[in-house]
Amino acid sequence: MSHHGPMHAQPEVGLRPDSPALPRPESGEQHRGSAWGQLPATSLRSRHSALSSTQRQTWDRLWPELGIDALAGSSRRGPVDTRAWFGRDAPLVLEIGCGSGTSTLTMAQAEPHLDVIAVEIYRRGLAQLLCAIDSESATNIRLIRGNGIDVLKDLITSNSLSGVRVFFPDPWPKARHHKRRLLQPATIALIADRLIAGGVLHAATDHPGYAEHIAAAGDAEPRLARADPRTETLPISIVRPTTKYETKAHDAGSAVSELVWRKPKSDD
Ligand SMILES: C[S@@+](CC[C@H](N)C(=O)[O-])C[C@H]1O[C@@H](n2cnc3c(N)ncnc32)[C@H](O)[C@@H]1O
């Protein structure tokens, strides 16, 4: 693969308050108009998104077909017709915060029977993934630029996802920033709603405090049950490639927690 670009652990960089993707970064304000109550207002960070000329050319050529802009203020409304978008009817996986898409591509290639939607706010990460999709001729990946919470809420229907992946979400380590974390009880409730019966939520983090926070939220969600991939057959693989971000975490001595839940079927 040719796209092992930099990952995105820049803890001090906050999205500008006037960004269309970040309504009120300092206020702790919750998602307005949400039926999901306590959805975090944001977990986003700013990144400069200048594309190389190759990335720009690939973007211009492929984005109209493979990408959807769901940033706040975009005209995109209503659920995505994934069958039409992928040109087939296959089990669907949503990855939130794909970064430059290292895991997305590797896992999609390993599971060609799945259709994968990668959600990311960071345009250059999506451009890197688009370039890799192009060079690898991957056919089962589509991209959405936007906030994963908005995407789940507005573009994805209930009982439609076989899997949701969240790998190394920004940990927001300071206590006063915990409300910005992506994986909160309300986000997990939303994910549980979007999963089909038998569907899987797979999160990974190298931050022990965030791991505990995610574990507590997932375990408290009544529609999810912990899954043991060693003994259960799951509809999606939980085998991830090691990304640059993860390598840095390992080098810094951090252990990685894998957190996996399944939405039980009625006959389970
Ligand atoms: C620490 S990076 C990890 C990237 C990748 N998953 C990996 O394992 O290398 C977290 C990524 O999540 C993205 N992100 C954070 N909050 C998001 C949100 N609400 N919706 C979509 N992407 C988000 C960031 O832009 C960043 O690229």
The ligand as a Tripos MOL2 file, in Angstrom:
@<TRIPOS>MOLECULE
LIG
   27    29     1     0     0
SMALL
NO_CHARGES

@<TRIPOS>ATOM
      1 C1         -6.2260    9.9760   16.6520 C.3       1 LIG1
      2 S1         -6.8580    9.9590   15.0420 S.3       1 LIG1
      3 C2         -6.9560    8.2280   14.6790 C.3       1 LIG1
      4 C3         -7.0740    7.9600   13.2050 C.3       1 LIG1
      5 C4         -7.2110    6.4930   12.8020 C.3       1 LIG1
      6 N1         -8.4730    5.9370   13.2620 N.3       1 LIG1
      7 C5         -6.0670    5.6420   13.3040 C.2       1 LIG1
      8 O1         -6.3260    4.6590   13.9920 O.co2     1 LIG1
      9 O2         -4.9280    5.9370   12.9940 O.co2     1 LIG1
     10 C6         -8.5590   10.3970   15.3020 C.3       1 LIG1
     11 C7         -9.2280   10.8320   14.0220 C.3       1 LIG1
     12 O3        -10.5970   10.9790   14.2630 O.3       1 LIG1
     13 C8        -11.0690   12.1070   13.5490 C.3       1 LIG1
     14 N2        -12.2810   12.5450   14.2330 N.ar      1 LIG1
     15 C9        -12.3730   13.0040   15.4980 C.ar      1 LIG1
     16 N3        -13.6420   13.2550   15.8170 N.ar      1 LIG1
     17 C10       -14.3850   12.9450   14.7290 C.ar      1 LIG1
     18 C11       -15.7680   13.0030   14.4440 C.ar      1 LIG1
     19 N4        -16.6520   13.4250   15.3440 N.pl3     1 LIG1
     20 N5        -16.1790   12.6130   13.2220 N.ar      1 LIG1
     21 C12       -15.2960   12.1960   12.2940 C.ar      1 LIG1
     22 N6        -13.9640   12.1210   12.5140 N.ar      1 LIG1
     23 C13       -13.5210   12.4930   13.7160 C.ar      1 LIG1
     24 C14        -9.9230   13.0930   13.6090 C.3       1 LIG1
     25 O4         -9.9760   14.0360   12.5570 O.3       1 LIG1
     26 C15        -8.7290   12.1570   13.4800 C.3       1 LIG1
     27 O5         -8.3360   11.9810   12.1380 O.3       1 LIG1
@<TRIPOS>BOND
     1     1     2 1
     2     2     3 1
     3     2    10 1
     4     3     4 1
     5     4     5 1
     6     5     6 1
     7     5     7 1
     8     7     8 2
     9     7     9 1
    10    10    11 1
    11    11    12 1
    12    11    26 1
    13    12    13 1
    14    13    14 1
    15    13    24 1
    16    14    15 ar
    17    14    23 ar
    18    15    16 ar
    19    16    17 ar
    20    17    18 ar
    21    17    23 ar
    22    18    19 1
    23    18    20 ar
    24    20    21 ar
    25    21    22 ar
    26    22    23 ar
    27    24    25 1
    28    24    26 1
    29    26    27 1
@<TRIPOS>SUBSTRUCTURE
     1 LIG1         1 GROUP 0 **** ****
